[in-house]
Amino acid sequence: MPAYNEAHNIKQTIQDAKKAVSGLTQKYEIIIINDGSTDETKQIVTNLAKKDSHIRLISHSKNEGYGTAVKSGLKASKMDWIFFTDSDGQFKFDELSEFVRKSGKKNLVIGYRRKRMDPFHRVFLAQVLLKIWNYILFGLKVRDVDCAYKLFHRDLLTSLKLETSSAITVSEFIIKTKLAGYKIIELPVTHYPRQFGEQTGGNWRVIARAAFDSLSLFKELRLS
């Protein structure tokens, strides 16, 4: 779980994750990537990790962006199965057992939000502009590319070399998964309104960096 200034959400999100995953397996880890938070996110996770060895903290000294945080978590993961989601409390874990049931070593199981509980401009950017952008550049056609609810076997990581480090990194992950011959299974998930904190995905700097990275990715794939 990437986390940037999620002090008001992170404890409950971790508790929800523990409850869900402990019902599926006794061998697990919960990795929080503190991406240069300026609030108490780091300290809260540190305190929780002292009491529970299942919880691991990775901390960036400065904010490096969503894509870099995701890659840090993937690199640090040790288990055979990897699930990544957000730490803002907008996803619960009720659907995780169904994702496990649909999983397989050559499957990437991804969620799509039944109803996205975000401001209109975020929904428009993701569900209209990003979809069109990804389809034109990469021929990618999935229902909800940036839905942070994905499960896969770690063997997939050996097939991927993620070059981007921005909001487009999740798109790159799915694009290269398809190119590696994996089957993509899409399942519906519930999305909840954000209760605390602020979103950064609609920031114009974040959008501009993602656009630049996607063009670089297009060039990379075209030349490969």
PAZAPA-4460 file (N, C-alpha, C; in steps of 0.05 Angstrom, whole numbers, plus 32768, in hexadecimal, padded with zeros to 4 digits):
% residues 224
    n_x    n_y    n_z   ca_x   ca_y   ca_z    c_x    c_y    c_z   seq   type   mol
   8011   7FE8   8000   8000   8000   8000   8011   8019   8000     1      M     A
   8011   8029   7FEA   801E   8043   7FEB   800E   8055   7FFE     2      P     A
   801D   8067   800C   800F   8079   801E   801D   8094   801E     3      A     A
   800E   80A9   8019   8018   80C4   801B   8005   80D5   802B     4      Y     A
   800D   80DD   8043   7FFD   80EC   8055   7FE2   80DF   805A     5      N     A
   7FE3   80C6   8063   7FCB   80B7   8069   7FC8   80B1   8087     6      E     A
   7FD1   80C3   8098   7FD1   80BE   80B4   7FB6   80B8   80BF     7      A     A
   7FA1   80C4   80B4   7F86   80BF   80BE   7F79   80A5   80B4     8      H     A
   7F85   809A   809F   7F7A   8082   8093   7F8A   8068   8097     9      N     A
   7FA4   806B   809B   7FB6   8054   8098   7FB2   803E   80AD    10      I     A
   7FAC   8046   80C6   7FA9   8032   80DB   7F91   8020   80D5    11      K     A
   7F7A   802C   80CF   7F62   801C   80C9   7F65   800B   80B0    12      Q     A
   7F73   8016   809C   7F77   8007   8084   7F88   7FEE   8089    13      T     A
   7F9D   7FF1   8099   7FAE   7FDA   80A0   7F9E   7FC6   80B0    14      I     A
   7F8E   7FCF   80C3   7F7E   7FBD   80D3   7F6A   7FAD   80C1    15      Q     A
   7F5E   7FBB   80AE   7F4C   7FAD   809C   7F5A   7F99   808B    16      D     A
   7F72   7FA0   8082   7F82   7F8D   8072   7F8A   7F74   8082    17      A     A
   7F93   7F78   809B   7F9A   7F62   80AC   7F83   7F4F   80B0    18      K     A
   7F6B   7F5A   80B5   7F54   7F49   80BA   7F4D   7F38   80A1    19      K     A
   7F4F   7F45   808A   7F48   7F36   8071   7F5D   7F21   806A    20      A     A
   7F76   7F28   806B   7F8B   7F16   8061   7F90   7EFF   8074    21      V     A
   7F8C   7F05   808E   7F91   7EEF   80A2   7F7B   7EDA   80A0    22      S     A
   7F65   7EE0   8093   7F51   7ECC   808E   7F57   7EBB   8076    23      G     A
   7F6B   7EC3   8067   7F72   7EB4   804F   7F8C   7EA5   8052    24      L     A
   7F9E   7EAF   8062   7FB8   7EA3   8066   7FC5   7EAD   8080    25      T     A
   7FD5   7E9D   808C   7FE4   7EA6   80A4   7FFF   7EB1   809D    26      Q     A
   8008   7EAD   8084   8022   7EB7   807C   801E   7ECF   8069    27      K     A
   8023   7EE6   8073   801E   7EFE   8063   802F   7F16   806E    28      Y     A
   8031   7F2A   805E   803D   7F43   8066   802C   7F5A   805B    29      E     A
   802C   7F70   806A   801E   7F88   8061   8033   7F9E   805F    30      I     A
   8039   7FA6   8047   804E   7FB9   8042   8042   7FD5   803D    31      I     A
   804A   7FE8   804C   8042   8004   8049   8059   8013   803E    32      I     A
   8056   8021   8028   806B   8032   801D   8064   804F   8023    33      I     A
   8071   805A   8037   806D   8075   803F   807C   8087   802C    34      N     A
   806E   8094   801A   807A   80A3   8004   807F   80C0   800C    35      D     A
   8091   80C4   8020   8099   80DF   8028   8083   80EF   8036    36      G     A
   8072   80E1   8045   805D   80EF   8053   8067   8104   8066    37      S     A
   8058   811A   8068   8060   812F   807B   804E   812F   8094    38      T     A
   803C   811C   8096   802C   8119   80AE   8036   8102   80BF    39      D     A
   8024   80F6   80CE   802D   80E0   80E1   802B   80C4   80D5    40      E     A
   8028   80C2   80BA   8025   80A8   80AE   803C   8095   80B6    41      T     A
   8054   809E   80B3   806C   808E   80B9   806C   8084   80D5    42      K     A
   8066   8095   80E8   8067   808E   8105   8051   807A   810C    43      Q     A
   803A   807E   8100   8024   806C   8106   802B   8050   80FC    44      I     A
   8035   804D   80E4   803C   8033   80D9   8053   8027   80E9    45      V     A
   8066   8037   80F1   807D   802E   8101   8073   8022   811B    46      T     A
   8061   802F   8128   8056   8025   8141   8047   800B   813D    47      N     A
   8037   8009   8128   8029   7FF0   8122   803B   7FD9   811C    48      L     A
   8051   7FDF   810D   8064   7FCA   8105   8073   7FBF   811E    49      A     A
   8077   7FD0   8132   8084   7FC7   814A   8074   7FB1   8159    50      K     A
   805A   7FB3   8155   8047   7FA1   8163   8040   7F89   8152    51      K     A
   8045   7F8A   8138   803C   7F75   8126   8051   7F71   8110    52      D     A
   805E   7F5A   8110   8074   7F54   80FD   806A   7F51   80E1    53      S     A
   804F   7F4E   80DD   8044   7F4C   80C2   8046   7F67   80B3    54      H     A
   8049   7F7D   80C2   8048   7F98   80B6   8064   7FA1   80B1    55      I     A
   8069   7FAA   8099   8083   7FB5   8091   8081   7FD1   8086    56      R     A
   8093   7FE2   808D   8093   7FFE   8084   80AB   8003   8072    57      L     A
   80A6   800E   805B   80BB   8019   8049   80B6   8037   8048    58      I     A
   80CA   8047   804C   80C6   8063   804D   80D8   8072   803A    59      S     A
   80CC   8082   8028   80DC   8094   8017   80E1   80AE   8025    60      H     A
   80F9   80B8   8022   8100   80D1   8030   80F1   80E9   8025    61      S     A
   80E8   80E7   800C   80D8   80FC   8000   80C2   80F0   7FEE    62      K     A
   80AF   8100   7FE7   8099   80F6   7FD7   80A3   80F0   7FBA    63      N     A
   80A2   80D7   7FB2   80AC   80D0   7F98   8096   80C8   7F84    64      E     A
   807D   80C8   7F8D   8067   80C2   7F7B   805D   80A6   7F7D    65      G     A
   8044   80A2   7F73   8036   8089   7F77   8044   8072   7F69    66      Y     A
   804E   8076   7F51   805B   8060   7F42   8073   8056   7F50    67      G     A
   8084   8068   7F5B   809C   8061   7F69   8095   8052   7F83    68      T     A
   8080   805B   7F90   8077   804D   7FA9   806E   8031   7FA3    69      A     A
   805F   802D   7F8E   8056   8012   7F86   806E   8001   7F80    70      V     A
   8081   800B   7F71   8098   7FFB   7F6A   80A9   7FF4   7F82    71      K     A
   80AB   8006   7F95   80B9   8000   7FAE   80AC   7FE9   7FBD    72      S     A
   8091   7FE9   7FBE   8083   7FD3   7FCB   8086   7FB9   7FBD    73      G     A
   8085   7FB9   7FA2   8088   7FA0   7F93   80A4   7F95   7F97    74      L     A
   80B8   7FA6   7F97   80D4   7F9D   7F9A   80D8   7F91   7FB6    75      K     A
   80CB   7F9C   7FCA   80CF   7F93   7FE5   80BF   7F7A   7FED    76      A     A
   80AB   7F74   7FDD   8099   7F5D   7FE4   80A8   7F43   7FE4    77      S     A
   80A1   7F31   7FF6   80AE   7F18   7FF9   809C   7F00   7FF4    78      K     A
   8082   7F04   7FF5   8070   7EED   7FF3   806B   7EE5   7FD6    79      M     A
   8060   7ECD   7FD2   805B   7EC3   7FB7   8044   7ED2   7FA9    80      D     A
   8031   7EDC   7FB9   801A   7EEA   7FAE   801B   7F07   7FB7    81      W     A
   8015   7F19   7FA5   8017   7F36   7FAA   7FFC   7F43   7FA4    82      I     A
   7FF3   7F52   7FB7   7FDA   7F62   7FB4   7FE1   7F7F   7FBA    83      F     A
   7FDB   7F92   7FA8   7FE0   7FAD   7FAF   7FC6   7FBE   7FAD    84      F     A
   7FC4   7FD0   7FC0   7FAD   7FE2   7FC2   7FB6   7FFC   7FCD    85      T     A
   7FA3   800E   7FD2   7FA9   8028   7FDE   7FA5   8028   7FFC    86      D     A
   7FAF   803C   8009   7FAD   803E   8026   7F9A   8053   8030    87      S     A
   7F89   805E   801E   7F78   8074   8025   7F5C   806C   802F    88      D     A
   7F58   8052   8032   7F3E   8048   803C   7F28   8047   8028    89      G     A
   7F2D   804D   800F   7F18   804D   7FFB   7F13   8031   7FF0    90      Q     A
   7F24   801E   7FF7   7F1F   8002   7FF0   7F1E   7FF2   800A    91      F     A
   7F0C   7FDF   800C   7F0B   7FCC   8022   7F16   7FB2   8016    92      K     A
   7F14   7F9D   8026   7F20   7F84   801D   7F0C   7F6D   801B    93      F     A
   7EF2   7F75   801A   7EDD   7F61   8018   7EDF   7F4F   7FFF    94      D     A
   7EE9   7F5B   7FE9   7EEB   7F4C   7FD0   7F05   7F3C   7FCC    95      E     A
   7F17   7F3E   7FDF   7F31   7F32   7FDC   7F2F   7F13   7FD9    96      L     A
   7F1E   7F06   7FE7   7F1B   7EE9   7FE5   7F13   7EE0   7FC9    97      S     A
   7F03   7EF0   7FBC   7EFB   7EE9   7FA0   7F13   7EED   7F8D    98      E     A
   7F23   7F01   7F93   7F3B   7F05   7F82   7F4E   7EED   7F85    99      F     A
   7F51   7EE3   7F9E   7F61   7ECC   7FA3   7F56   7EB3   7F94   100      V     A
   7F3C   7EB0   7F94   7F30   7E9A   7F86   7F35   7E9A   7F68   101      R     A
   7F36   7EB2   7F5D   7F3A   7EB5   7F40   7F58   7EB6   7F38   102      K     A
   7F69   7EB6   7F4B   7F86   7EB9   7F46   7F92   7EA0   7F3A   103      S     A
   7FA8   7EA4   7F2C   7FB8   7E8E   7F21   7FD2   7E99   7F19   104      G     A
   7FE6   7E88   7F15   8001   7E92   7F10   8003   7EA2   7EF7   105      K     A
   7FF1   7E9E   7EE4   7FF2   7EAE   7ECB   7FDA   7EC1   7EC9   106      K     A
   7FCF   7EC8   7EE0   7FB9   7EDB   7EE1   7FC1   7EF4   7EF0   107      N     A
   7FB8   7F0B   7EE6   7FB8   7F24   7EF5   7F9B   7F2B   7EFB   108      L     A
   7F93   7F2B   7F14   7F78   7F31   7F1B   7F76   7F4E   7F24   109      V     A
   7F67   7F5E   7F16   7F65   7F7A   7F1B   7F48   7F82   7F21   110      I     A
   7F45   7F96   7F32   7F2A   7FA0   7F39   7F21   7FB7   7F27   111      G     A
   7F07   7FB9   7F25   7EFC   7FD2   7F19   7EE6   7FDB   7F2C   112      Y     A
   7EE5   7FF5   7F31   7ED2   8000   7F44   7EB6   8000   7F39   113      R     A
   7EA4   7FF4   7F48   7E87   7FF4   7F40   7E7D   8011   7F3D   114      R     A
   7E84   8021   7F50   7E7E   803E   7F4F   7E95   804C   7F5C   115      K     A
   7EA2   805E   7F4C   7EBA   806C   7F57   7EB1   8084   7F67   116      R     A
   7EB9   8083   7F81   7EB1   8098   7F94   7EC6   80AD   7F97   117      M     A
   7ECB   80BB   7F80   7EDF   80D0   7F7F   7ED2   80E9   7F73   118      D     A
   7EDF   8100   7F76   7ED4   8118   7F69   7ED2   8115   7F4B   119      P     A
   7EC0   8124   7F3E   7EBA   8120   7F22   7ED3   8122   7F11   120      F     A
   7EE5   8136   7F17   7EFC   813A   7F05   7F0F   8122   7F06   121      H     A
   7F11   8114   7F1E   7F22   80FC   7F1F   7F16   80E5   7F0F   122      R     A
   7EFB   80E2   7F11   7EEE   80CD   7F01   7EF1   80D2   7EE3   123      V     A
   7EED   80EC   7EDB   7EEF   80F3   7EBF   7F0C   80EE   7EB5   124      F     A
   7F20   80F6   7EC4   7F3B   80F2   7EBC   7F42   80D4   7EB8   125      L     A
   7F38   80C3   7ECA   7F3F   80A7   7ECA   7F2E   8097   7EB7   126      A     A
   7F14   809C   7EB8   7F02   808B   7EA9   7EFD   8094   7E8C   127      Q     A
   7F05   80AC   7E86   7F02   80B6   7E6B   7F1E   80BB   7E5E   128      V     A
   7F2C   80CF   7E68   7F45   80D8   7E5C   7F5A   80C2   7E5D   129      L     A
   7F5E   80B6   7E75   7F73   80A1   7E78   7F6D   8089   7E67   130      L     A
   7F53   8081   7E66   7F4B   806A   7E56   7F52   806F   7E38   131      K     A
   7F4A   8087   7E2E   7F4F   808D   7E12   7F6D   808E   7E0D   132      I     A
   7F7C   809B   7E1F   7F99   809E   7E1C   7FA7   8083   7E1B   133      W     A
   7F9F   8071   7E2E   7FAC   8056   7E2F   7FA4   8045   7E16   134      N     A
   7F8C   8049   7E0D   7F83   8039   7DF5   7F92   8042   7DDC   135      Y     A
   7F94   805D   7DD9   7FA1   8067   7DC1   7FBF   8060   7DC0   136      I     A
   7FCC   8064   7DD7   7FE9   805F   7DD8   7FF0   8041   7DD9   137      L     A
   7FE1   8032   7DE9   7FEA   8017   7DEF   7FD5   8001   7DE7   138      F     A
   7FBE   8009   7DDE   7FA9   7FF5   7DD8   7F9E   7FE8   7DF1   139      G     A
   7FA2   7FF5   7E08   7F9A   7FE9   7E22   7F7C   7FEF   7E26   140      L     A
   7F6E   7FDA   7E2C   7F51   7FDD   7E31   7F49   7FCC   7E49   141      K     A
   7F48   7FD9   7E60   7F3E   7FCD   7E78   7F2A   7FE1   7E85   142      V     A
   7F19   7FD7   7E96   7F03   7FE8   7EA1   7F0D   7FFF   7EB2   143      R     A
   7F22   7FF9   7EC2   7F2A   800D   7ED7   7F48   8009   7EDD   144      D     A
   7F58   8014   7ECC   7F75   800E   7ECC   7F82   8016   7EE7   145      V     A
   7F79   802C   7EF3   7F87   8036   7F0B   7F79   802E   7F25   146      D     A
   7F67   801A   7F23   7F5B   800F   7F3B   7F70   8000   7F4B   147      C     A
   7F76   8008   7F63   7F8B   7FFD   7F73   7F82   7FE4   7F83   148      A     A
   7F7C   7FCF   7F74   7F73   7FB6   7F7F   7F7B   7FA0   7F6C   149      Y     A
   7F94   7F97   7F70   7FA0   7F84   7F5D   7FAE   7F6E   7F6B   150      K     A
   7FAB   7F55   7F61   7FB7   7F3D   7F6C   7FC5   7F2D   7F57   151      L     A
   7FDD   7F24   7F5D   7FED   7F14   7F49   8002   7F04   7F57   152      F     A
   800D   7EF0   7F4A   8023   7EE0   7F54   803D   7EEF   7F4E   153      H     A
   8050   7EEC   7F60   8069   7EFB   7F5E   8079   7EF3   7F45   154      R     A
   8073   7EDB   7F39   8081   7ED4   7F20   807E   7EEA   7F0B   155      D     A
   8067   7EF8   7F0C   8063   7F0E   7EF9   8079   7F23   7EFA   156      L     A
   8083   7F28   7F12   8098   7F3D   7F14   80B1   7F37   7F04   157      L     A
   80B6   7F1D   7F00   80CE   7F16   7EF0   80CA   7F1D   7ED3   158      T     A
   80B1   7F21   7ECA   80AB   7F27   7EAE   80AA   7F45   7EA9   159      S     A
   80AB   7F55   7EBF   80A7   7F72   7EBC   80BF   7F82   7EC3   160      L     A
   80C3   7F97   7EB4   80D6   7FAB   7EBA   80C8   7FC6   7EB8   161      K     A
   80C0   7FD0   7ECF   80B0   7FE9   7ECF   80C3   8001   7ECE   162      L     A
   80BF   8012   7EBA   80D1   8028   7EB5   80C6   8043   7EBF   163      E     A
   80AB   8045   7EC1   809F   805E   7EC9   809E   8060   7EE7   164      T     A
   809A   8079   7EF1   8099   807D   7F0E   8083   8092   7F15   165      S     A
   806C   808E   7F0A   8057   80A2   7F0E   803C   8094   7F0F   166      S     A
   8026   80A4   7F0C   800C   8098   7F0C   8007   8085   7EF5   167      A     A
   8017   8087   7EE0   8014   8075   7EC9   8021   805A   7ECD   168      I     A
   802F   8056   7EE3   803D   803D   7EE8   802A   8026   7EEA   169      T     A
   8012   802A   7EF5   7FFF   8014   7EF6   7FF6   800C   7EDA   170      V     A
   7FF3   801F   7EC8   7FED   8019   7EAC   8003   8009   7EA0   171      S     A
   801C   8011   7EA5   8033   8003   7E9B   8033   7FE6   7EA5   172      E     A
   802D   7FE3   7EBE   802C   7FC8   7ECA   8018   7FB6   7EBB   173      F     A
   8000   7FC0   7EB5   7FEC   7FB0   7EA8   7FF4   7FAB   7E8B   174      I     A
   7FFE   7FC0   7E7D   8007   7FBD   7E61   801C   7FA7   7E5E   175      I     A
   8030   7FA8   7E6F   8046   7F95   7E6D   803E   7F79   7E77   176      K     A
   802A   7F78   7E89   801F   7F5E   7E91   8012   7F50   7E79   177      T     A
   8002   7F60   7E69   7FF5   7F54   7E51   800A   7F4B   7E3D   178      K     A
   801F   7F5C   7E3A   8034   7F54   7E27   8043   7F3B   7E2F   179      L     A
   8044   7F36   7E4A   8051   7F1E   7E54   8040   7F05   7E52   180      A     A
   8027   7F09   7E48   8016   7EF1   7E43   8004   7EEA   7E5A   181      G     A
   8001   7EFB   7E6E   7FF0   7EF5   7E84   7FD3   7EFC   7E7E   182      Y     A
   7FC1   7EED   7E8A   7FA4   7EF2   7E87   7F9B   7F07   7E9C   183      K     A
   7F8C   7F1A   7E93   7F82   7F2F   7EA5   7F65   7F29   7EAB   184      I     A
   7F5F   7F26   7EC5   7F43   7F21   7ECE   7F3A   7F39   7EDE   185      I     A
   7F23   7F44   7ED6   7F18   7F5C   7EE2   7F00   7F55   7EF4   186      E     A
   7F01   7F5E   7F0D   7EEB   7F59   7F20   7EE2   7F73   7F2C   187      L     A
   7EC8   7F75   7F32   7EBE   7F8E   7F3F   7EC6   7F90   7F5C   188      P     A
   7ECB   7FA9   7F65   7ED1   7FAE   7F81   7EC1   7FC7   7F89   189      V     A
   7EBD   7FC9   7FA3   7EAF   7FE0   7FAE   7EC3   7FF6   7FB4   190      T     A
   7EBC   800F   7FAE   7ECC   8026   7FB3   7EBD   8039   7FC6   191      H     A
   7ECB   8042   7FDA   7EBF   8052   7FEF   7EC9   806F   7FEE   192      Y     A
   7EB9   8082   7FF7   7EC2   809E   7FF8   7EDA   80A1   800A   193      P     A
   7EEC   80B3   8003   7F03   80B9   8015   7EF8   80C8   802D   194      R     A
   7F00   80BF   8045   7EF7   80CC   805D   7F0A   80E1   8067   195      Q     A
   7F24   80DD   8063   7F38   80EF   806D   7F4E   80F3   8058   196      F     A
   7F5B   810A   805A   7F72   810F   8049   7F6A   8119   802D   197      G     A
   7F7E   811E   801D   7F7A   8128   8002   7F86   8117   7FED   198      E     A
   7F79   8116   7FD6   7F84   8107   7FBF   7F98   8117   7FB0   199      Q     A
   7FAC   810A   7FA4   7FC0   8118   7F94   7FBE   8112   7F76   200      T     A
   7FAE   80FE   7F6F   7FAD   80F5   7F53   7FA3   810A   7F40   201      G     A
   7F94   811E   7F4A   7F8A   8133   7F38   7F9C   814B   7F36   202      G     A
   7FB3   814A   7F43   7FC6   8160   7F42   7FD2   8162   7F26   203      N     A
   7FD4   817A   7F1B   7FDD   817D   7EFF   7FFA   8174   7EFC   204      W     A
   800A   8176   7F10   8026   816D   7F0E   8027   814E   7F0C   205      R     A
   8015   8141   7F1B   8013   8124   7F1A   800A   811B   7EFE   206      V     A
   7FF6   812A   7EF4   7FEC   8123   7ED9   8001   8128   7EC3   207      I     A
   800F   813E   7EC5   8024   8144   7EB1   803A   812F   7EB2   208      A     A
   8043   8127   7ECA   8058   8113   7ECC   804E   80F8   7EC0   209      R     A
   8035   80F1   7EC5   802A   80D8   7EBB   8029   80D9   7E9C   210      A     A
   8021   80F0   7E91   8020   80F3   7E74   803C   80F0   7E68   211      A     A
   8050   80FD   7E74   806B   80FB   7E6A   8075   80DE   7E6B   212      F     A
   8070   80D0   7E81   8078   80B5   7E84   806B   80A2   7E70   213      D     A
   8051   80A8   7E6B   8043   8096   7E58   804E   8099   7E3C   214      S     A
   8057   80B1   7E34   8063   80B5   7E1A   807E   80A7   7E19   215      L     A
   808D   80A8   7E2F   80A7   8099   7E30   80A2   807B   7E2E   216      S     A
   808D   8072   7E3B   8086   8055   7E3A   807E   804D   7E1D   217      L     A
   806F   805E   7E10   8067   8059   7DF5   807F   8056   7DE3   218      F     A
   8093   8068   7DE7   80AB   8067   7DD7   80BB   804D   7DDD   219      K     A
   80BC   8045   7DF6   80CA   802D   7DFE   80BE   8014   7DF2   220      E     A
   80A3   8012   7DF3   8096   7FFB   7DE8   8097   7FFA   7DCA   221      L     A
   8097   8011   7DBD   8098   8012   7DA0   80B3   8009   7D96   222      R     A
   80C8   800F   7DA5   80E3   8008   7D9D   80EB   7FEC   7DA5   223      L     A
   80DC   7FE0   7DB7   80E4   7FC5   7DC1   80DB   7FAF   7DAE   224      S     A
***
